C-alpha cells in the first residue's frame, strides 16, 4: 500500500464542501482501498462539524483536509477556523440512533479511539484528527455511562 501524503485540499466553509471532500477522498484512496468507506464517513463527519461549529463571522474561512497513509492506518486531519466557545466533544448520553450530534461518536468508533484535537491558539483555529486503522481493535468496553468528554478548553480572552 502507498504511504505518505495522499491529498491536501482547501474547501470553503460551506455544507456543499462536504460532498467535494468525499469526492477528493475517493480520488485519493482509489476505488479498491480497503478503508475507503470508513475514511469517507470520517471525512464527512469531520467536515460537517467544521462547517456547523465555526464561529459566525468565520464562515468565509477555508477548511483544510489532509489524508496521509501509514503502514497501519490512514490519518485524516480537518483544520478549521475554530470556535472560541465550543470544543469538540462526544456526548456519550446521546443515542447512537439519534439524527444529529453523533458525528464524533462515529469517528471514535471507526478510529478505535485514535483521534483528538490540536488548538492553534485563540483566533487561529483548530485541527481535528483521527487515524483509521487497517485492523480494528476490539472495543474497550461500555462507554455509555461516561459523561460528556471535553477534548480541549475554549479560548479565554
PyMOL commands that place a pseudoatom at each C-alpha (Angstrom):
pseudoatom trace, name=CA, resn=UNK, resi=1, chain=A, elem=C, hetatm=0, pos=[0.000, 0.000, 0.000]
pseudoatom trace, name=CA, resn=UNK, resi=2, chain=A, elem=C, hetatm=0, pos=[1.072, 3.509, -0.771]
pseudoatom trace, name=CA, resn=UNK, resi=3, chain=A, elem=C, hetatm=0, pos=[2.292, 5.512, 2.242]
pseudoatom trace, name=CA, resn=UNK, resi=4, chain=A, elem=C, hetatm=0, pos=[2.753, 9.239, 2.657]
pseudoatom trace, name=CA, resn=UNK, resi=5, chain=A, elem=C, hetatm=0, pos=[0.525, 12.240, 1.992]
pseudoatom trace, name=CA, resn=UNK, resi=6, chain=A, elem=C, hetatm=0, pos=[-2.354, 11.224, -0.257]
pseudoatom trace, name=CA, resn=UNK, resi=7, chain=A, elem=C, hetatm=0, pos=[-4.196, 14.531, -0.509]
pseudoatom trace, name=CA, resn=UNK, resi=8, chain=A, elem=C, hetatm=0, pos=[-4.323, 18.061, 0.819]
pseudoatom trace, name=CA, resn=UNK, resi=9, chain=A, elem=C, hetatm=0, pos=[-7.231, 20.268, -0.215]
pseudoatom trace, name=CA, resn=UNK, resi=10, chain=A, elem=C, hetatm=0, pos=[-8.757, 23.510, 0.991]
pseudoatom trace, name=CA, resn=UNK, resi=11, chain=A, elem=C, hetatm=0, pos=[-12.511, 23.876, 0.948]
pseudoatom trace, name=CA, resn=UNK, resi=12, chain=A, elem=C, hetatm=0, pos=[-14.999, 26.668, 1.513]
pseudoatom trace, name=CA, resn=UNK, resi=13, chain=A, elem=C, hetatm=0, pos=[-16.645, 26.665, 4.918]
pseudoatom trace, name=CA, resn=UNK, resi=14, chain=A, elem=C, hetatm=0, pos=[-19.999, 25.591, 3.451]
pseudoatom trace, name=CA, resn=UNK, resi=15, chain=A, elem=C, hetatm=0, pos=[-22.052, 22.400, 3.589]
pseudoatom trace, name=CA, resn=UNK, resi=16, chain=A, elem=C, hetatm=0, pos=[-21.534, 21.922, -0.161]
pseudoatom trace, name=CA, resn=UNK, resi=17, chain=A, elem=C, hetatm=0, pos=[-17.865, 21.282, 0.618]
pseudoatom trace, name=CA, resn=UNK, resi=18, chain=A, elem=C, hetatm=0, pos=[-18.710, 18.011, 2.383]
pseudoatom trace, name=CA, resn=UNK, resi=19, chain=A, elem=C, hetatm=0, pos=[-19.571, 16.382, -0.959]
pseudoatom trace, name=CA, resn=UNK, resi=20, chain=A, elem=C, hetatm=0, pos=[-16.400, 17.713, -2.547]
pseudoatom trace, name=CA, resn=UNK, resi=21, chain=A, elem=C, hetatm=0, pos=[-14.379, 16.364, 0.387]
pseudoatom trace, name=CA, resn=UNK, resi=22, chain=A, elem=C, hetatm=0, pos=[-15.914, 12.914, -0.107]
pseudoatom trace, name=CA, resn=UNK, resi=23, chain=A, elem=C, hetatm=0, pos=[-15.050, 13.086, -3.821]
pseudoatom trace, name=CA, resn=UNK, resi=24, chain=A, elem=C, hetatm=0, pos=[-11.443, 14.135, -3.106]
pseudoatom trace, name=CA, resn=UNK, resi=25, chain=A, elem=C, hetatm=0, pos=[-11.132, 11.300, -0.581]
pseudoatom trace, name=CA, resn=UNK, resi=26, chain=A, elem=C, hetatm=0, pos=[-12.388, 8.703, -3.071]
pseudoatom trace, name=CA, resn=UNK, resi=27, chain=A, elem=C, hetatm=0, pos=[-9.956, 10.023, -5.695]
pseudoatom trace, name=CA, resn=UNK, resi=28, chain=A, elem=C, hetatm=0, pos=[-7.001, 9.987, -3.277]
pseudoatom trace, name=CA, resn=UNK, resi=29, chain=A, elem=C, hetatm=0, pos=[-7.617, 6.480, -1.918]
pseudoatom trace, name=CA, resn=UNK, resi=30, chain=A, elem=C, hetatm=0, pos=[-8.906, 4.837, -5.086]
pseudoatom trace, name=CA, resn=UNK, resi=31, chain=A, elem=C, hetatm=0, pos=[-11.999, 2.668, -5.505]
pseudoatom trace, name=CA, resn=UNK, resi=32, chain=A, elem=C, hetatm=0, pos=[-10.432, -0.543, -4.174]
pseudoatom trace, name=CA, resn=UNK, resi=33, chain=A, elem=C, hetatm=0, pos=[-8.887, 0.834, -0.968]
pseudoatom trace, name=CA, resn=UNK, resi=34, chain=A, elem=C, hetatm=0, pos=[-9.810, -1.390, 1.972]
pseudoatom trace, name=CA, resn=UNK, resi=35, chain=A, elem=C, hetatm=0, pos=[-10.666, 1.597, 4.214]
pseudoatom trace, name=CA, resn=UNK, resi=36, chain=A, elem=C, hetatm=0, pos=[-12.456, 3.691, 1.597]
pseudoatom trace, name=CA, resn=UNK, resi=37, chain=A, elem=C, hetatm=0, pos=[-15.940, 3.650, 3.142]
pseudoatom trace, name=CA, resn=UNK, resi=38, chain=A, elem=C, hetatm=0, pos=[-14.654, 4.263, 6.697]
pseudoatom trace, name=CA, resn=UNK, resi=39, chain=A, elem=C, hetatm=0, pos=[-12.406, 7.146, 5.638]
pseudoatom trace, name=CA, resn=UNK, resi=40, chain=A, elem=C, hetatm=0, pos=[-15.164, 8.735, 3.526]
pseudoatom trace, name=CA, resn=UNK, resi=41, chain=A, elem=C, hetatm=0, pos=[-17.530, 8.510, 6.516]
pseudoatom trace, name=CA, resn=UNK, resi=42, chain=A, elem=C, hetatm=0, pos=[-14.997, 10.113, 8.862]
pseudoatom trace, name=CA, resn=UNK, resi=43, chain=A, elem=C, hetatm=0, pos=[-14.233, 12.891, 6.365]
pseudoatom trace, name=CA, resn=UNK, resi=44, chain=A, elem=C, hetatm=0, pos=[-17.976, 13.594, 6.036]
pseudoatom trace, name=CA, resn=UNK, resi=45, chain=A, elem=C, hetatm=0, pos=[-18.452, 13.800, 9.799]
pseudoatom trace, name=CA, resn=UNK, resi=46, chain=A, elem=C, hetatm=0, pos=[-15.412, 15.996, 10.463]
pseudoatom trace, name=CA, resn=UNK, resi=47, chain=A, elem=C, hetatm=0, pos=[-16.113, 18.377, 7.563]
pseudoatom trace, name=CA, resn=UNK, resi=48, chain=A, elem=C, hetatm=0, pos=[-19.770, 18.775, 8.558]
pseudoatom trace, name=CA, resn=UNK, resi=49, chain=A, elem=C, hetatm=0, pos=[-18.702, 19.510, 12.148]
pseudoatom trace, name=CA, resn=UNK, resi=50, chain=A, elem=C, hetatm=0, pos=[-16.151, 22.067, 10.977]
pseudoatom trace, name=CA, resn=UNK, resi=51, chain=A, elem=C, hetatm=0, pos=[-18.774, 23.903, 8.913]
pseudoatom trace, name=CA, resn=UNK, resi=52, chain=A, elem=C, hetatm=0, pos=[-21.502, 23.717, 11.557]
pseudoatom trace, name=CA, resn=UNK, resi=53, chain=A, elem=C, hetatm=0, pos=[-19.472, 24.746, 14.584]
pseudoatom trace, name=CA, resn=UNK, resi=54, chain=A, elem=C, hetatm=0, pos=[-17.303, 27.563, 13.240]
pseudoatom trace, name=CA, resn=UNK, resi=55, chain=A, elem=C, hetatm=0, pos=[-17.952, 30.900, 14.906]
pseudoatom trace, name=CA, resn=UNK, resi=56, chain=A, elem=C, hetatm=0, pos=[-20.174, 33.309, 12.973]
pseudoatom trace, name=CA, resn=UNK, resi=57, chain=A, elem=C, hetatm=0, pos=[-18.006, 35.679, 11.001]
pseudoatom trace, name=CA, resn=UNK, resi=58, chain=A, elem=C, hetatm=0, pos=[-15.515, 32.926, 10.265]
pseudoatom trace, name=CA, resn=UNK, resi=59, chain=A, elem=C, hetatm=0, pos=[-17.712, 31.185, 7.695]
pseudoatom trace, name=CA, resn=UNK, resi=60, chain=A, elem=C, hetatm=0, pos=[-15.709, 32.586, 4.771]
pseudoatom trace, name=CA, resn=UNK, resi=61, chain=A, elem=C, hetatm=0, pos=[-12.521, 30.967, 6.058]
pseudoatom trace, name=CA, resn=UNK, resi=62, chain=A, elem=C, hetatm=0, pos=[-11.240, 27.813, 4.411]
pseudoatom trace, name=CA, resn=UNK, resi=63, chain=A, elem=C, hetatm=0, pos=[-11.261, 24.319, 5.865]
pseudoatom trace, name=CA, resn=UNK, resi=64, chain=A, elem=C, hetatm=0, pos=[-8.206, 22.152, 5.225]
pseudoatom trace, name=CA, resn=UNK, resi=65, chain=A, elem=C, hetatm=0, pos=[-8.392, 18.400, 4.636]
pseudoatom trace, name=CA, resn=UNK, resi=66, chain=A, elem=C, hetatm=0, pos=[-5.258, 16.262, 4.718]
pseudoatom trace, name=CA, resn=UNK, resi=67, chain=A, elem=C, hetatm=0, pos=[-5.123, 12.492, 4.146]
pseudoatom trace, name=CA, resn=UNK, resi=68, chain=A, elem=C, hetatm=0, pos=[-1.958, 10.562, 4.950]
pseudoatom trace, name=CA, resn=UNK, resi=69, chain=A, elem=C, hetatm=0, pos=[-1.347, 6.807, 4.735]
pseudoatom trace, name=CA, resn=UNK, resi=70, chain=A, elem=C, hetatm=0, pos=[0.995, 4.948, 7.065]
pseudoatom trace, name=CA, resn=UNK, resi=71, chain=A, elem=C, hetatm=0, pos=[1.797, 1.254, 7.275]
pseudoatom trace, name=CA, resn=UNK, resi=72, chain=A, elem=C, hetatm=0, pos=[-1.031, 0.676, 9.803]
pseudoatom trace, name=CA, resn=UNK, resi=73, chain=A, elem=C, hetatm=0, pos=[-3.651, 3.390, 9.204]
pseudoatom trace, name=CA, resn=UNK, resi=74, chain=A, elem=C, hetatm=0, pos=[-5.000, 6.291, 7.197]
pseudoatom trace, name=CA, resn=UNK, resi=75, chain=A, elem=C, hetatm=0, pos=[-4.757, 9.625, 9.011]
pseudoatom trace, name=CA, resn=UNK, resi=76, chain=A, elem=C, hetatm=0, pos=[-7.407, 12.288, 8.454]
pseudoatom trace, name=CA, resn=UNK, resi=77, chain=A, elem=C, hetatm=0, pos=[-6.909, 15.896, 9.546]
pseudoatom trace, name=CA, resn=UNK, resi=78, chain=A, elem=C, hetatm=0, pos=[-9.513, 18.645, 9.236]
pseudoatom trace, name=CA, resn=UNK, resi=79, chain=A, elem=C, hetatm=0, pos=[-8.347, 22.159, 10.098]
pseudoatom trace, name=CA, resn=UNK, resi=80, chain=A, elem=C, hetatm=0, pos=[-10.924, 24.893, 10.549]
pseudoatom trace, name=CA, resn=UNK, resi=81, chain=A, elem=C, hetatm=0, pos=[-11.207, 28.444, 11.916]
pseudoatom trace, name=CA, resn=UNK, resi=82, chain=A, elem=C, hetatm=0, pos=[-12.463, 27.032, 15.210]
pseudoatom trace, name=CA, resn=UNK, resi=83, chain=A, elem=C, hetatm=0, pos=[-14.808, 28.351, 17.833]
pseudoatom trace, name=CA, resn=UNK, resi=84, chain=A, elem=C, hetatm=0, pos=[-13.906, 30.265, 20.952]
pseudoatom trace, name=CA, resn=UNK, resi=85, chain=A, elem=C, hetatm=0, pos=[-16.945, 28.970, 22.801]
pseudoatom trace, name=CA, resn=UNK, resi=86, chain=A, elem=C, hetatm=0, pos=[-17.154, 25.286, 21.879]
pseudoatom trace, name=CA, resn=UNK, resi=87, chain=A, elem=C, hetatm=0, pos=[-14.645, 22.466, 21.973]
pseudoatom trace, name=CA, resn=UNK, resi=88, chain=A, elem=C, hetatm=0, pos=[-15.227, 19.185, 20.112]
pseudoatom trace, name=CA, resn=UNK, resi=89, chain=A, elem=C, hetatm=0, pos=[-16.601, 16.523, 22.427]
pseudoatom trace, name=CA, resn=UNK, resi=90, chain=A, elem=C, hetatm=0, pos=[-18.532, 13.285, 22.417]
pseudoatom trace, name=CA, resn=UNK, resi=91, chain=A, elem=C, hetatm=0, pos=[-21.900, 13.211, 24.101]
pseudoatom trace, name=CA, resn=UNK, resi=92, chain=A, elem=C, hetatm=0, pos=[-21.928, 9.652, 25.433]
pseudoatom trace, name=CA, resn=UNK, resi=93, chain=A, elem=C, hetatm=0, pos=[-25.545, 10.042, 26.530]
pseudoatom trace, name=CA, resn=UNK, resi=94, chain=A, elem=C, hetatm=0, pos=[-26.868, 10.703, 23.034]
pseudoatom trace, name=CA, resn=UNK, resi=95, chain=A, elem=C, hetatm=0, pos=[-28.300, 7.563, 21.465]
pseudoatom trace, name=CA, resn=UNK, resi=96, chain=A, elem=C, hetatm=0, pos=[-26.305, 6.212, 18.558]
pseudoatom trace, name=CA, resn=UNK, resi=97, chain=A, elem=C, hetatm=0, pos=[-29.550, 6.201, 16.555]
pseudoatom trace, name=CA, resn=UNK, resi=98, chain=A, elem=C, hetatm=0, pos=[-30.038, 9.983, 17.021]
pseudoatom trace, name=CA, resn=UNK, resi=99, chain=A, elem=C, hetatm=0, pos=[-30.281, 12.010, 13.835]
pseudoatom trace, name=CA, resn=UNK, resi=100, chain=A, elem=C, hetatm=0, pos=[-27.801, 14.688, 14.986]
pseudoatom trace, name=CA, resn=UNK, resi=101, chain=A, elem=C, hetatm=0, pos=[-24.909, 15.024, 17.368]
pseudoatom trace, name=CA, resn=UNK, resi=102, chain=A, elem=C, hetatm=0, pos=[-23.280, 11.637, 16.822]
pseudoatom trace, name=CA, resn=UNK, resi=103, chain=A, elem=C, hetatm=0, pos=[-20.529, 12.551, 14.355]
pseudoatom trace, name=CA, resn=UNK, resi=104, chain=A, elem=C, hetatm=0, pos=[-17.644, 12.292, 16.815]
pseudoatom trace, name=CA, resn=UNK, resi=105, chain=A, elem=C, hetatm=0, pos=[-19.111, 9.095, 18.224]
pseudoatom trace, name=CA, resn=UNK, resi=106, chain=A, elem=C, hetatm=0, pos=[-18.872, 7.619, 14.709]
pseudoatom trace, name=CA, resn=UNK, resi=107, chain=A, elem=C, hetatm=0, pos=[-15.296, 8.932, 14.369]
pseudoatom trace, name=CA, resn=UNK, resi=108, chain=A, elem=C, hetatm=0, pos=[-14.420, 7.424, 17.753]
pseudoatom trace, name=CA, resn=UNK, resi=109, chain=A, elem=C, hetatm=0, pos=[-15.795, 4.013, 16.746]
pseudoatom trace, name=CA, resn=UNK, resi=110, chain=A, elem=C, hetatm=0, pos=[-14.171, 3.911, 13.310]
pseudoatom trace, name=CA, resn=UNK, resi=111, chain=A, elem=C, hetatm=0, pos=[-10.805, 5.076, 14.648]
pseudoatom trace, name=CA, resn=UNK, resi=112, chain=A, elem=C, hetatm=0, pos=[-10.824, 2.788, 17.673]
pseudoatom trace, name=CA, resn=UNK, resi=113, chain=A, elem=C, hetatm=0, pos=[-10.490, 5.883, 19.878]
pseudoatom trace, name=CA, resn=UNK, resi=114, chain=A, elem=C, hetatm=0, pos=[-7.429, 7.179, 17.984]
pseudoatom trace, name=CA, resn=UNK, resi=115, chain=A, elem=C, hetatm=0, pos=[-8.492, 10.797, 17.492]
pseudoatom trace, name=CA, resn=UNK, resi=116, chain=A, elem=C, hetatm=0, pos=[-8.157, 14.193, 19.104]
pseudoatom trace, name=CA, resn=UNK, resi=117, chain=A, elem=C, hetatm=0, pos=[-7.791, 17.916, 18.588]
pseudoatom trace, name=CA, resn=UNK, resi=118, chain=A, elem=C, hetatm=0, pos=[-4.998, 20.471, 18.365]
pseudoatom trace, name=CA, resn=UNK, resi=119, chain=A, elem=C, hetatm=0, pos=[-5.777, 24.081, 19.178]
pseudoatom trace, name=CA, resn=UNK, resi=120, chain=A, elem=C, hetatm=0, pos=[-3.693, 26.594, 17.231]
pseudoatom trace, name=CA, resn=UNK, resi=121, chain=A, elem=C, hetatm=0, pos=[-4.327, 29.487, 19.636]
pseudoatom trace, name=CA, resn=UNK, resi=122, chain=A, elem=C, hetatm=0, pos=[-7.217, 31.893, 20.085]
pseudoatom trace, name=CA, resn=UNK, resi=123, chain=A, elem=C, hetatm=0, pos=[-8.489, 33.006, 16.714]
pseudoatom trace, name=CA, resn=UNK, resi=124, chain=A, elem=C, hetatm=0, pos=[-6.117, 30.675, 14.862]
pseudoatom trace, name=CA, resn=UNK, resi=125, chain=A, elem=C, hetatm=0, pos=[-8.418, 27.681, 14.574]
pseudoatom trace, name=CA, resn=UNK, resi=126, chain=A, elem=C, hetatm=0, pos=[-8.050, 24.018, 15.402]
pseudoatom trace, name=CA, resn=UNK, resi=127, chain=A, elem=C, hetatm=0, pos=[-7.352, 20.673, 13.802]
pseudoatom trace, name=CA, resn=UNK, resi=128, chain=A, elem=C, hetatm=0, pos=[-9.401, 17.567, 14.493]
pseudoatom trace, name=CA, resn=UNK, resi=129, chain=A, elem=C, hetatm=0, pos=[-7.527, 14.413, 13.530]
pseudoatom trace, name=CA, resn=UNK, resi=130, chain=A, elem=C, hetatm=0, pos=[-8.051, 10.680, 13.569]
pseudoatom trace, name=CA, resn=UNK, resi=131, chain=A, elem=C, hetatm=0, pos=[-6.289, 7.520, 12.451]
pseudoatom trace, name=CA, resn=UNK, resi=132, chain=A, elem=C, hetatm=0, pos=[-8.385, 4.785, 10.848]
pseudoatom trace, name=CA, resn=UNK, resi=133, chain=A, elem=C, hetatm=0, pos=[-6.522, 1.515, 11.436]
pseudoatom trace, name=CA, resn=UNK, resi=134, chain=A, elem=C, hetatm=0, pos=[-6.316, -1.262, 8.859]
pseudoatom trace, name=CA, resn=UNK, resi=135, chain=A, elem=C, hetatm=0, pos=[-7.010, -3.694, 11.698]
pseudoatom trace, name=CA, resn=UNK, resi=136, chain=A, elem=C, hetatm=0, pos=[-9.778, -2.512, 14.010]
pseudoatom trace, name=CA, resn=UNK, resi=137, chain=A, elem=C, hetatm=0, pos=[-9.075, -3.039, 17.735]
pseudoatom trace, name=CA, resn=UNK, resi=138, chain=A, elem=C, hetatm=0, pos=[-11.699, -4.616, 19.951]
pseudoatom trace, name=CA, resn=UNK, resi=139, chain=A, elem=C, hetatm=0, pos=[-13.954, -2.129, 21.798]
pseudoatom trace, name=CA, resn=UNK, resi=140, chain=A, elem=C, hetatm=0, pos=[-12.571, -1.093, 25.196]
pseudoatom trace, name=CA, resn=UNK, resi=141, chain=A, elem=C, hetatm=0, pos=[-15.900, -1.631, 26.963]
pseudoatom trace, name=CA, resn=UNK, resi=142, chain=A, elem=C, hetatm=0, pos=[-19.156, 0.161, 27.583]
pseudoatom trace, name=CA, resn=UNK, resi=143, chain=A, elem=C, hetatm=0, pos=[-18.684, 3.922, 27.472]
pseudoatom trace, name=CA, resn=UNK, resi=144, chain=A, elem=C, hetatm=0, pos=[-22.381, 4.717, 27.810]
pseudoatom trace, name=CA, resn=UNK, resi=145, chain=A, elem=C, hetatm=0, pos=[-22.091, 5.768, 31.444]
pseudoatom trace, name=CA, resn=UNK, resi=146, chain=A, elem=C, hetatm=0, pos=[-19.328, 8.296, 30.815]
pseudoatom trace, name=CA, resn=UNK, resi=147, chain=A, elem=C, hetatm=0, pos=[-20.196, 11.993, 30.932]
pseudoatom trace, name=CA, resn=UNK, resi=148, chain=A, elem=C, hetatm=0, pos=[-19.502, 14.283, 28.015]
pseudoatom trace, name=CA, resn=UNK, resi=149, chain=A, elem=C, hetatm=0, pos=[-15.781, 14.223, 27.409]
pseudoatom trace, name=CA, resn=UNK, resi=150, chain=A, elem=C, hetatm=0, pos=[-14.354, 17.671, 26.548]
pseudoatom trace, name=CA, resn=UNK, resi=151, chain=A, elem=C, hetatm=0, pos=[-11.253, 17.471, 24.440]
pseudoatom trace, name=CA, resn=UNK, resi=152, chain=A, elem=C, hetatm=0, pos=[-9.911, 20.978, 24.640]
pseudoatom trace, name=CA, resn=UNK, resi=153, chain=A, elem=C, hetatm=0, pos=[-10.507, 24.145, 26.563]
pseudoatom trace, name=CA, resn=UNK, resi=154, chain=A, elem=C, hetatm=0, pos=[-12.153, 27.152, 24.959]
pseudoatom trace, name=CA, resn=UNK, resi=155, chain=A, elem=C, hetatm=0, pos=[-10.037, 30.230, 24.340]
pseudoatom trace, name=CA, resn=UNK, resi=156, chain=A, elem=C, hetatm=0, pos=[-10.043, 32.705, 27.141]
pseudoatom trace, name=CA, resn=UNK, resi=157, chain=A, elem=C, hetatm=0, pos=[-9.582, 36.391, 26.389]
for i in range(1, 157): cmd.bond("trace and resi %d" % i, "trace and resi %d" % (i + 1))
show_as sticks, trace
zoom trace
